[in-house]
């Protein structure tokens, strides 16, 4: 078990370890959503590109939120 002072460090490490997965999942969800919207509406490739852009943007928003949350957790332990 980690000492009580290191608990914030472990929490921050856990938060930061999921960043890669979140970026990929958000991008894939946007890409797949845009692909199926294109197939449904026949607007190829525009909705695919919009969905890809939105997925990448959502991934980066989650990246910045995770980094800020982890940084606050590390600042609280000092």
PyMOL Python script that loads the backbone (N, CA, C, O; Angstrom):
from pymol import cmd

cmd.read_pdbstr("""\
ATOM      1  N   UNK A   1       0.838  -1.176   0.000  1.00  0.00           N
ATOM      2  CA  UNK A   1       0.000   0.000   0.000  1.00  0.00           C
ATOM      3  C   UNK A   1       0.885   1.242   0.000  1.00  0.00           C
ATOM      4  O   UNK A   1       1.912   1.268   0.678  1.00  0.00           O
ATOM      5  N   UNK A   2       0.501   2.264  -0.747  1.00  0.00           N
ATOM      6  CA  UNK A   2       1.294   3.478  -0.864  1.00  0.00           C
ATOM      7  C   UNK A   2       1.143   4.332   0.388  1.00  0.00           C
ATOM      8  O   UNK A   2       0.076   4.357   1.001  1.00  0.00           O
ATOM      9  N   UNK A   3       2.199   5.022   0.763  1.00  0.00           N
ATOM     10  CA  UNK A   3       2.078   5.956   1.882  1.00  0.00           C
ATOM     11  C   UNK A   3       1.056   7.036   1.567  1.00  0.00           C
ATOM     12  O   UNK A   3       0.793   7.324   0.399  1.00  0.00           O
ATOM     13  N   UNK A   4       0.482   7.633   2.597  1.00  0.00           N
ATOM     14  CA  UNK A   4      -0.617   8.576   2.395  1.00  0.00           C
ATOM     15  C   UNK A   4      -0.189   9.798   1.583  1.00  0.00           C
ATOM     16  O   UNK A   4      -1.015  10.360   0.864  1.00  0.00           O
ATOM     17  N   UNK A   5       1.059  10.225   1.673  1.00  0.00           N
ATOM     18  CA  UNK A   5       1.522  11.369   0.901  1.00  0.00           C
ATOM     19  C   UNK A   5       1.638  11.071  -0.582  1.00  0.00           C
ATOM     20  O   UNK A   5       1.565  11.989  -1.399  1.00  0.00           O
ATOM     21  N   UNK A   6       1.815   9.811  -0.948  1.00  0.00           N
ATOM     22  CA  UNK A   6       1.972   9.428  -2.350  1.00  0.00           C
ATOM     23  C   UNK A   6       0.651   9.087  -3.032  1.00  0.00           C
ATOM     24  O   UNK A   6       0.638   8.753  -4.216  1.00  0.00           O
ATOM     25  N   UNK A   7      -0.442   9.167  -2.315  1.00  0.00           N
ATOM     26  CA  UNK A   7      -1.733   8.787  -2.890  1.00  0.00           C
ATOM     27  C   UNK A   7      -2.103   9.701  -4.060  1.00  0.00           C
ATOM     28  O   UNK A   7      -2.636   9.223  -5.061  1.00  0.00           O
ATOM     29  N   UNK A   8      -1.832  11.003  -3.956  1.00  0.00           N
ATOM     30  CA  UNK A   8      -2.121  11.925  -5.053  1.00  0.00           C
ATOM     31  C   UNK A   8      -1.277  11.632  -6.276  1.00  0.00           C
ATOM     32  O   UNK A   8      -1.733  11.802  -7.407  1.00  0.00           O
ATOM     33  N   UNK A   9      -0.051  11.194  -6.054  1.00  0.00           N
ATOM     34  CA  UNK A   9       0.834  10.855  -7.162  1.00  0.00           C
ATOM     35  C   UNK A   9       0.315   9.642  -7.919  1.00  0.00           C
ATOM     36  O   UNK A   9       0.325   9.625  -9.150  1.00  0.00           O
ATOM     37  N   UNK A  10      -0.134   8.639  -7.199  1.00  0.00           N
ATOM     38  CA  UNK A  10      -0.678   7.437  -7.844  1.00  0.00           C
ATOM     39  C   UNK A  10      -1.972   7.748  -8.586  1.00  0.00           C
ATOM     40  O   UNK A  10      -2.227   7.204  -9.661  1.00  0.00           O
ATOM     41  N   UNK A  11      -2.778   8.618  -8.012  1.00  0.00           N
ATOM     42  CA  UNK A  11      -4.032   9.003  -8.667  1.00  0.00           C
ATOM     43  C   UNK A  11      -3.739   9.760  -9.963  1.00  0.00           C
ATOM     44  O   UNK A  11      -4.384   9.524 -10.985  1.00  0.00           O
ATOM     45  N   UNK A  12      -2.767  10.667  -9.915  1.00  0.00           N
ATOM     46  CA  UNK A  12      -2.385  11.414 -11.115  1.00  0.00           C
ATOM     47  C   UNK A  12      -1.816  10.479 -12.174  1.00  0.00           C
ATOM     48  O   UNK A  12      -2.111  10.630 -13.360  1.00  0.00           O
ATOM     49  N   UNK A  13      -1.006   9.522 -11.756  1.00  0.00           N
ATOM     50  CA  UNK A  13      -0.440   8.561 -12.703  1.00  0.00           C
ATOM     51  C   UNK A  13      -1.544   7.735 -13.358  1.00  0.00           C
ATOM     52  O   UNK A  13      -1.494   7.477 -14.561  1.00  0.00           O
ATOM     53  N   UNK A  14      -2.517   7.328 -12.596  1.00  0.00           N
ATOM     54  CA  UNK A  14      -3.650   6.588 -13.157  1.00  0.00           C
ATOM     55  C   UNK A  14      -4.445   7.417 -14.146  1.00  0.00           C
ATOM     56  O   UNK A  14      -4.898   6.908 -15.172  1.00  0.00           O
ATOM     57  N   UNK A  15      -4.614   8.693 -13.837  1.00  0.00           N
ATOM     58  CA  UNK A  15      -5.334   9.600 -14.735  1.00  0.00           C
ATOM     59  C   UNK A  15      -4.574   9.783 -16.046  1.00  0.00           C
ATOM     60  O   UNK A  15      -5.172   9.763 -17.122  1.00  0.00           O
ATOM     61  N   UNK A  16      -3.275   9.959 -15.957  1.00  0.00           N
ATOM     62  CA  UNK A  16      -2.473  10.212 -17.155  1.00  0.00           C
ATOM     63  C   UNK A  16      -2.261   8.960 -17.997  1.00  0.00           C
ATOM     64  O   UNK A  16      -2.003   9.062 -19.196  1.00  0.00           O
ATOM     65  N   UNK A  17      -2.365   7.791 -17.393  1.00  0.00           N
ATOM     66  CA  UNK A  17      -2.133   6.560 -18.148  1.00  0.00           C
ATOM     67  C   UNK A  17      -3.266   6.244 -19.125  1.00  0.00           C
ATOM     68  O   UNK A  17      -3.088   5.416 -20.019  1.00  0.00           O
ATOM     69  N   UNK A  18      -4.396   6.870 -18.977  1.00  0.00           N
ATOM     70  CA  UNK A  18      -5.526   6.591 -19.867  1.00  0.00           C
ATOM     71  C   UNK A  18      -5.605   7.556 -21.047  1.00  0.00           C
ATOM     72  O   UNK A  18      -6.510   7.437 -21.873  1.00  0.00           O
ATOM     73  N   UNK A  19      -4.686   8.501 -21.144  1.00  0.00           N
ATOM     74  CA  UNK A  19      -4.768   9.533 -22.180  1.00  0.00           C
ATOM     75  C   UNK A  19      -4.705   8.938 -23.590  1.00  0.00           C
ATOM     76  O   UNK A  19      -5.499   9.317 -24.452  1.00  0.00           O
ATOM     77  N   UNK A  20      -3.787   8.028 -23.832  1.00  0.00           N
ATOM     78  CA  UNK A  20      -3.655   7.448 -25.171  1.00  0.00           C
ATOM     79  C   UNK A  20      -4.912   6.734 -25.626  1.00  0.00           C
ATOM     80  O   UNK A  20      -5.340   6.873 -26.771  1.00  0.00           O
ATOM     81  N   UNK A  21      -5.493   5.975 -24.726  1.00  0.00           N
ATOM     82  CA  UNK A  21      -6.722   5.255 -25.052  1.00  0.00           C
ATOM     83  C   UNK A  21      -7.869   6.220 -25.347  1.00  0.00           C
ATOM     84  O   UNK A  21      -8.642   6.005 -26.280  1.00  0.00           O
ATOM     85  N   UNK A  22      -7.974   7.269 -24.558  1.00  0.00           N
ATOM     86  CA  UNK A  22      -9.054   8.239 -24.746  1.00  0.00           C
ATOM     87  C   UNK A  22      -8.915   8.945 -26.095  1.00  0.00           C
ATOM     88  O   UNK A  22      -9.913   9.159 -26.785  1.00  0.00           O
ATOM     89  N   UNK A  23      -7.696   9.305 -26.475  1.00  0.00           N
ATOM     90  CA  UNK A  23      -7.490   9.961 -27.769  1.00  0.00           C
ATOM     91  C   UNK A  23      -7.916   9.058 -28.930  1.00  0.00           C
ATOM     92  O   UNK A  23      -8.587   9.506 -29.859  1.00  0.00           O
ATOM     93  N   UNK A  24      -7.524   7.800 -28.870  1.00  0.00           N
ATOM     94  CA  UNK A  24      -7.853   6.861 -29.950  1.00  0.00           C
ATOM     95  C   UNK A  24      -9.352   6.589 -29.997  1.00  0.00           C
ATOM     96  O   UNK A  24      -9.948   6.602 -31.074  1.00  0.00           O
ATOM     97  N   UNK A  25      -9.962   6.344 -28.851  1.00  0.00           N
ATOM     98  CA  UNK A  25     -11.394   6.016 -28.826  1.00  0.00           C
ATOM     99  C   UNK A  25     -12.238   7.193 -29.319  1.00  0.00           C
ATOM    100  O   UNK A  25     -13.177   6.996 -30.090  1.00  0.00           O
ATOM    101  N   UNK A  26     -11.914   8.408 -28.885  1.00  0.00           N
ATOM    102  CA  UNK A  26     -12.676   9.576 -29.336  1.00  0.00           C
ATOM    103  C   UNK A  26     -12.542   9.771 -30.842  1.00  0.00           C
ATOM    104  O   UNK A  26     -13.523  10.097 -31.511  1.00  0.00           O
ATOM    105  N   UNK A  27     -11.352   9.579 -31.377  1.00  0.00           N
ATOM    106  CA  UNK A  27     -11.136   9.731 -32.814  1.00  0.00           C
ATOM    107  C   UNK A  27     -11.897   8.669 -33.604  1.00  0.00           C
ATOM    108  O   UNK A  27     -12.510   8.974 -34.627  1.00  0.00           O
ATOM    109  N   UNK A  28     -11.860   7.437 -33.135  1.00  0.00           N
ATOM    110  CA  UNK A  28     -12.559   6.351 -33.833  1.00  0.00           C
ATOM    111  C   UNK A  28     -14.071   6.557 -33.784  1.00  0.00           C
ATOM    112  O   UNK A  28     -14.756   6.315 -34.778  1.00  0.00           O
ATOM    113  N   UNK A  29     -14.597   6.995 -32.653  1.00  0.00           N
ATOM    114  CA  UNK A  29     -16.040   7.242 -32.553  1.00  0.00           C
ATOM    115  C   UNK A  29     -16.463   8.338 -33.532  1.00  0.00           C
ATOM    116  O   UNK A  29     -17.481   8.200 -34.209  1.00  0.00           O
ATOM    117  N   UNK A  30     -15.699   9.417 -33.612  1.00  0.00           N
ATOM    118  CA  UNK A  30     -16.014  10.480 -34.564  1.00  0.00           C
ATOM    119  C   UNK A  30     -15.924  10.001 -36.001  1.00  0.00           C
ATOM    120  O   UNK A  30     -16.765  10.350 -36.829  1.00  0.00           O
ATOM    121  N   UNK A  31     -14.912   9.208 -36.299  1.00  0.00           N
ATOM    122  CA  UNK A  31     -14.718   8.696 -37.649  1.00  0.00           C
ATOM    123  C   UNK A  31     -15.856   7.753 -38.045  1.00  0.00           C
ATOM    124  O   UNK A  31     -16.401   7.870 -39.142  1.00  0.00           O
ATOM    125  N   UNK A  32     -16.209   6.839 -37.177  1.00  0.00           N
ATOM    126  CA  UNK A  32     -17.287   5.882 -37.482  1.00  0.00           C
ATOM    127  C   UNK A  32     -18.630   6.593 -37.586  1.00  0.00           C
ATOM    128  O   UNK A  32     -19.439   6.274 -38.457  1.00  0.00           O
ATOM    129  N   UNK A  33     -18.866   7.555 -36.699  1.00  0.00           N
ATOM    130  CA  UNK A  33     -20.116   8.320 -36.772  1.00  0.00           C
ATOM    131  C   UNK A  33     -20.228   9.083 -38.084  1.00  0.00           C
ATOM    132  O   UNK A  33     -21.290   9.107 -38.706  1.00  0.00           O
ATOM    133  N   UNK A  34     -19.135   9.701 -38.501  1.00  0.00           N
ATOM    134  CA  UNK A  34     -19.139  10.426 -39.768  1.00  0.00           C
ATOM    135  C   UNK A  34     -19.303   9.497 -40.963  1.00  0.00           C
ATOM    136  O   UNK A  34     -19.969   9.847 -41.937  1.00  0.00           O
ATOM    137  N   UNK A  35     -18.700   8.319 -40.892  1.00  0.00           N
ATOM    138  CA  UNK A  35     -18.808   7.346 -41.979  1.00  0.00           C
ATOM    139  C   UNK A  35     -20.263   6.903 -42.168  1.00  0.00           C
ATOM    140  O   UNK A  35     -20.781   6.885 -43.285  1.00  0.00           O
ATOM    141  N   UNK A  36     -20.910   6.547 -41.056  1.00  0.00           N
ATOM    142  CA  UNK A  36     -22.295   6.082 -41.174  1.00  0.00           C
ATOM    143  C   UNK A  36     -23.253   7.216 -41.528  1.00  0.00           C
ATOM    144  O   UNK A  36     -24.249   6.984 -42.213  1.00  0.00           O
ATOM    145  N   UNK A  37     -22.973   8.428 -41.078  1.00  0.00           N
ATOM    146  CA  UNK A  37     -23.802   9.566 -41.482  1.00  0.00           C
ATOM    147  C   UNK A  37     -23.647   9.824 -42.975  1.00  0.00           C
ATOM    148  O   UNK A  37     -24.621  10.153 -43.653  1.00  0.00           O
ATOM    149  N   UNK A  38     -22.431   9.678 -43.491  1.00  0.00           N
ATOM    150  CA  UNK A  38     -22.205   9.822 -44.925  1.00  0.00           C
ATOM    151  C   UNK A  38     -22.957   8.762 -45.721  1.00  0.00           C
ATOM    152  O   UNK A  38     -23.566   9.068 -46.747  1.00  0.00           O
ATOM    153  N   UNK A  39     -22.916   7.538 -45.260  1.00  0.00           N
ATOM    154  CA  UNK A  39     -23.625   6.458 -45.968  1.00  0.00           C
ATOM    155  C   UNK A  39     -25.122   6.698 -45.957  1.00  0.00           C
ATOM    156  O   UNK A  39     -25.811   6.430 -46.941  1.00  0.00           O
ATOM    157  N   UNK A  40     -25.625   7.207 -44.830  1.00  0.00           N
ATOM    158  CA  UNK A  40     -27.064   7.438 -44.702  1.00  0.00           C
ATOM    159  C   UNK A  40     -27.527   8.605 -45.573  1.00  0.00           C
ATOM    160  O   UNK A  40     -28.578   8.532 -46.210  1.00  0.00           O
ATOM    161  N   UNK A  41     -26.744   9.673 -45.596  1.00  0.00           N
ATOM    162  CA  UNK A  41     -27.162  10.888 -46.285  1.00  0.00           C
ATOM    163  C   UNK A  41     -26.546  11.052 -47.673  1.00  0.00           C
ATOM    164  O   UNK A  41     -26.977  11.918 -48.434  1.00  0.00           O
ATOM    165  N   UNK A  42     -25.550  10.242 -48.015  1.00  0.00           N
ATOM    166  CA  UNK A  42     -24.918  10.315 -49.333  1.00  0.00           C
ATOM    167  C   UNK A  42     -24.088  11.567 -49.546  1.00  0.00           C
ATOM    168  O   UNK A  42     -24.058  12.107 -50.652  1.00  0.00           O
ATOM    169  N   UNK A  43     -23.423  12.033 -48.518  1.00  0.00           N
ATOM    170  CA  UNK A  43     -22.638  13.264 -48.619  1.00  0.00           C
ATOM    171  C   UNK A  43     -21.140  12.996 -48.593  1.00  0.00           C
ATOM    172  O   UNK A  43     -20.364  13.861 -48.187  1.00  0.00           O
ATOM    173  N   UNK A  44     -20.736  11.834 -49.014  1.00  0.00           N
ATOM    174  CA  UNK A  44     -19.338  11.405 -48.910  1.00  0.00           C
ATOM    175  C   UNK A  44     -18.403  12.418 -49.543  1.00  0.00           C
ATOM    176  O   UNK A  44     -18.723  12.915 -50.622  1.00  0.00           O
ATOM    177  N   UNK A  45     -17.323  12.741 -48.974  1.00  0.00           N
ATOM    178  CA  UNK A  45     -16.677  12.392 -47.711  1.00  0.00           C
ATOM    179  C   UNK A  45     -16.832  13.458 -46.632  1.00  0.00           C
ATOM    180  O   UNK A  45     -16.099  13.437 -45.643  1.00  0.00           O
ATOM    181  N   UNK A  46     -17.761  14.381 -46.799  1.00  0.00           N
ATOM    182  CA  UNK A  46     -17.784  15.561 -45.927  1.00  0.00           C
ATOM    183  C   UNK A  46     -18.112  15.249 -44.483  1.00  0.00           C
ATOM    184  O   UNK A  46     -17.425  15.734 -43.584  1.00  0.00           O
ATOM    185  N   UNK A  47     -19.127  14.465 -44.234  1.00  0.00           N
ATOM    186  CA  UNK A  47     -19.468  14.165 -42.841  1.00  0.00           C
ATOM    187  C   UNK A  47     -18.419  13.271 -42.191  1.00  0.00           C
ATOM    188  O   UNK A  47     -18.229  13.325 -40.976  1.00  0.00           O
ATOM    189  N   UNK A  48     -17.746  12.460 -42.974  1.00  0.00           N
ATOM    190  CA  UNK A  48     -16.641  11.663 -42.453  1.00  0.00           C
ATOM    191  C   UNK A  48     -15.523  12.581 -41.944  1.00  0.00           C
ATOM    192  O   UNK A  48     -14.984  12.376 -40.857  1.00  0.00           O
ATOM    193  N   UNK A  49     -15.192  13.581 -42.739  1.00  0.00           N
ATOM    194  CA  UNK A  49     -14.141  14.514 -42.340  1.00  0.00           C
ATOM    195  C   UNK A  49     -14.563  15.363 -41.141  1.00  0.00           C
ATOM    196  O   UNK A  49     -13.751  15.634 -40.256  1.00  0.00           O
ATOM    197  N   UNK A  50     -15.813  15.776 -41.108  1.00  0.00           N
ATOM    198  CA  UNK A  50     -16.322  16.545 -39.965  1.00  0.00           C
ATOM    199  C   UNK A  50     -16.318  15.679 -38.708  1.00  0.00           C
ATOM    200  O   UNK A  50     -15.908  16.135 -37.640  1.00  0.00           O
ATOM    201  N   UNK A  51     -16.770  14.441 -38.830  1.00  0.00           N
ATOM    202  CA  UNK A  51     -16.759  13.529 -37.688  1.00  0.00           C
ATOM    203  C   UNK A  51     -15.347  13.256 -37.196  1.00  0.00           C
ATOM    204  O   UNK A  51     -15.111  13.190 -35.990  1.00  0.00           O
ATOM    205  N   UNK A  52     -14.404  13.097 -38.124  1.00  0.00           N
ATOM    206  CA  UNK A  52     -13.006  12.892 -37.755  1.00  0.00           C
ATOM    207  C   UNK A  52     -12.467  14.110 -37.008  1.00  0.00           C
ATOM    208  O   UNK A  52     -11.797  13.964 -35.985  1.00  0.00           O
ATOM    209  N   UNK A  53     -12.752  15.295 -37.507  1.00  0.00           N
ATOM    210  CA  UNK A  53     -12.308  16.521 -36.835  1.00  0.00           C
ATOM    211  C   UNK A  53     -12.909  16.675 -35.450  1.00  0.00           C
ATOM    212  O   UNK A  53     -12.220  17.059 -34.505  1.00  0.00           O
ATOM    213  N   UNK A  54     -14.198  16.373 -35.332  1.00  0.00           N
ATOM    214  CA  UNK A  54     -14.846  16.460 -34.022  1.00  0.00           C
ATOM    215  C   UNK A  54     -14.298  15.411 -33.054  1.00  0.00           C
ATOM    216  O   UNK A  54     -14.147  15.686 -31.863  1.00  0.00           O
ATOM    217  N   UNK A  55     -14.002  14.227 -33.552  1.00  0.00           N
ATOM    218  CA  UNK A  55     -13.426  13.190 -32.709  1.00  0.00           C
ATOM    219  C   UNK A  55     -12.042  13.562 -32.201  1.00  0.00           C
ATOM    220  O   UNK A  55     -11.718  13.346 -31.033  1.00  0.00           O
ATOM    221  N   UNK A  56     -11.230  14.122 -33.088  1.00  0.00           N
ATOM    222  CA  UNK A  56      -9.894  14.562 -32.678  1.00  0.00           C
ATOM    223  C   UNK A  56      -9.999  15.702 -31.674  1.00  0.00           C
ATOM    224  O   UNK A  56      -9.264  15.732 -30.687  1.00  0.00           O
ATOM    225  N   UNK A  57     -10.911  16.640 -31.920  1.00  0.00           N
ATOM    226  CA  UNK A  57     -11.090  17.752 -30.986  1.00  0.00           C
ATOM    227  C   UNK A  57     -11.560  17.256 -29.619  1.00  0.00           C
ATOM    228  O   UNK A  57     -11.084  17.734 -28.589  1.00  0.00           O
ATOM    229  N   UNK A  58     -12.484  16.307 -29.605  1.00  0.00           N
ATOM    230  CA  UNK A  58     -12.955  15.748 -28.330  1.00  0.00           C
ATOM    231  C   UNK A  58     -11.832  15.025 -27.597  1.00  0.00           C
ATOM    232  O   UNK A  58     -11.740  15.097 -26.372  1.00  0.00           O
ATOM    233  N   UNK A  59     -10.985  14.335 -28.336  1.00  0.00           N
ATOM    234  CA  UNK A  59      -9.849  13.671 -27.717  1.00  0.00           C
ATOM    235  C   UNK A  59      -8.892  14.657 -27.071  1.00  0.00           C
ATOM    236  O   UNK A  59      -8.402  14.414 -25.968  1.00  0.00           O
ATOM    237  N   UNK A  60      -8.621  15.762 -27.743  1.00  0.00           N
ATOM    238  CA  UNK A  60      -7.723  16.755 -27.166  1.00  0.00           C
ATOM    239  C   UNK A  60      -8.347  17.492 -25.989  1.00  0.00           C
ATOM    240  O   UNK A  60      -7.644  17.855 -25.046  1.00  0.00           O
ATOM    241  N   UNK A  61      -9.646  17.716 -26.029  1.00  0.00           N
ATOM    242  CA  UNK A  61     -10.319  18.315 -24.866  1.00  0.00           C
ATOM    243  C   UNK A  61     -10.163  17.395 -23.657  1.00  0.00           C
ATOM    244  O   UNK A  61      -9.857  17.855 -22.557  1.00  0.00           O
ATOM    245  N   UNK A  62     -10.371  16.113 -23.862  1.00  0.00           N
ATOM    246  CA  UNK A  62     -10.186  15.158 -22.760  1.00  0.00           C
ATOM    247  C   UNK A  62      -8.732  15.105 -22.308  1.00  0.00           C
ATOM    248  O   UNK A  62      -8.463  14.949 -21.117  1.00  0.00           O
ATOM    249  N   UNK A  63      -7.792  15.233 -23.241  1.00  0.00           N
ATOM    250  CA  UNK A  63      -6.372  15.265 -22.894  1.00  0.00           C
ATOM    251  C   UNK A  63      -6.080  16.437 -21.965  1.00  0.00           C
ATOM    252  O   UNK A  63      -5.450  16.255 -20.924  1.00  0.00           O
ATOM    253  N   UNK A  64      -6.526  17.630 -22.323  1.00  0.00           N
ATOM    254  CA  UNK A  64      -6.259  18.805 -21.500  1.00  0.00           C
ATOM    255  C   UNK A  64      -6.952  18.708 -20.149  1.00  0.00           C
ATOM    256  O   UNK A  64      -6.386  19.118 -19.135  1.00  0.00           O
ATOM    257  N   UNK A  65      -8.156  18.178 -20.122  1.00  0.00           N
ATOM    258  CA  UNK A  65      -8.853  18.016 -18.841  1.00  0.00           C
ATOM    259  C   UNK A  65      -8.121  17.028 -17.939  1.00  0.00           C
ATOM    260  O   UNK A  65      -8.000  17.262 -16.736  1.00  0.00           O
ATOM    261  N   UNK A  66      -7.639  15.943 -18.499  1.00  0.00           N
ATOM    262  CA  UNK A  66      -6.918  14.949 -17.708  1.00  0.00           C
ATOM    263  C   UNK A  66      -5.613  15.511 -17.157  1.00  0.00           C
ATOM    264  O   UNK A  66      -5.267  15.275 -15.999  1.00  0.00           O
ATOM    265  N   UNK A  67      -4.899  16.248 -17.984  1.00  0.00           N
ATOM    266  CA  UNK A  67      -3.640  16.832 -17.534  1.00  0.00           C
ATOM    267  C   UNK A  67      -3.885  17.855 -16.430  1.00  0.00           C
ATOM    268  O   UNK A  67      -3.153  17.884 -15.441  1.00  0.00           O
ATOM    269  N   UNK A  68      -4.898  18.688 -16.587  1.00  0.00           N
ATOM    270  CA  UNK A  68      -5.214  19.673 -15.548  1.00  0.00           C
ATOM    271  C   UNK A  68      -5.643  18.993 -14.254  1.00  0.00           C
ATOM    272  O   UNK A  68      -5.240  19.417 -13.171  1.00  0.00           O
ATOM    273  N   UNK A  69      -6.450  17.951 -14.351  1.00  0.00           N
ATOM    274  CA  UNK A  69      -6.905  17.225 -13.169  1.00  0.00           C
ATOM    275  C   UNK A  69      -5.734  16.555 -12.452  1.00  0.00           C
ATOM    276  O   UNK A  69      -5.659  16.563 -11.223  1.00  0.00           O
ATOM    277  N   UNK A  70      -4.825  15.979 -13.231  1.00  0.00           N
ATOM    278  CA  UNK A  70      -3.666  15.326 -12.635  1.00  0.00           C
ATOM    279  C   UNK A  70      -2.727  16.366 -12.009  1.00  0.00           C
ATOM    280  O   UNK A  70      -2.148  16.122 -10.950  1.00  0.00           O
ATOM    281  N   UNK A  71      -2.580  17.508 -12.655  1.00  0.00           N
ATOM    282  CA  UNK A  71      -1.723  18.561 -12.115  1.00  0.00           C
ATOM    283  C   UNK A  71      -2.283  19.110 -10.810  1.00  0.00           C
ATOM    284  O   UNK A  71      -1.532  19.377  -9.871  1.00  0.00           O
ATOM    285  N   UNK A  72      -3.593  19.278 -10.749  1.00  0.00           N
ATOM    286  CA  UNK A  72      -4.205  19.725  -9.491  1.00  0.00           C
ATOM    287  C   UNK A  72      -4.016  18.710  -8.395  1.00  0.00           C
ATOM    288  O   UNK A  72      -3.792  19.079  -7.242  1.00  0.00           O
ATOM    289  N   UNK A  73      -4.102  17.424  -8.734  1.00  0.00           N
ATOM    290  CA  UNK A  73      -3.900  16.374  -7.751  1.00  0.00           C
ATOM    291  C   UNK A  73      -2.482  16.356  -7.214  1.00  0.00           C
ATOM    292  O   UNK A  73      -2.263  16.087  -6.033  1.00  0.00           O
ATOM    293  N   UNK A  74      -1.515  16.643  -8.081  1.00  0.00           N
ATOM    294  CA  UNK A  74      -0.127  16.699  -7.626  1.00  0.00           C
ATOM    295  C   UNK A  74       0.146  17.944  -6.793  1.00  0.00           C
ATOM    296  O   UNK A  74       0.928  17.891  -5.843  1.00  0.00           O
ATOM    297  N   UNK A  75      -0.495  19.077  -7.138  1.00  0.00           N
ATOM    298  CA  UNK A  75      -0.314  20.301  -6.374  1.00  0.00           C
ATOM    299  C   UNK A  75      -0.908  20.176  -4.973  1.00  0.00           C
ATOM    300  O   UNK A  75      -0.395  20.779  -4.030  1.00  0.00           O
ATOM    301  N   UNK A  76      -1.981  19.404  -4.826  1.00  0.00           N
ATOM    302  CA  UNK A  76      -2.611  19.239  -3.521  1.00  0.00           C
ATOM    303  C   UNK A  76      -1.754  18.424  -2.569  1.00  0.00           C
ATOM    304  O   UNK A  76      -1.883  18.554  -1.352  1.00  0.00           O
ATOM    305  N   UNK A  77      -0.878  17.585  -3.112  1.00  0.00           N
ATOM    306  CA  UNK A  77      -0.059  16.739  -2.243  1.00  0.00           C
ATOM    307  C   UNK A  77       1.156  17.470  -1.702  1.00  0.00           C
ATOM    308  O   UNK A  77       1.790  16.992  -0.761  1.00  0.00           O
ATOM    309  N   UNK A  78       1.496  18.621  -2.275  1.00  0.00           N
ATOM    310  CA  UNK A  78       2.684  19.368  -1.811  1.00  0.00           C
ATOM    311  C   UNK A  78       2.373  20.217  -0.610  1.00  0.00           C
ATOM    312  O   UNK A  78       3.254  20.906  -0.095  1.00  0.00           O
TER     313      UNK A  78
END
""", "prot")
cmd.dss("prot")
cmd.show_as("cartoon", "prot")
cmd.util.cbc("prot")
cmd.orient("prot")
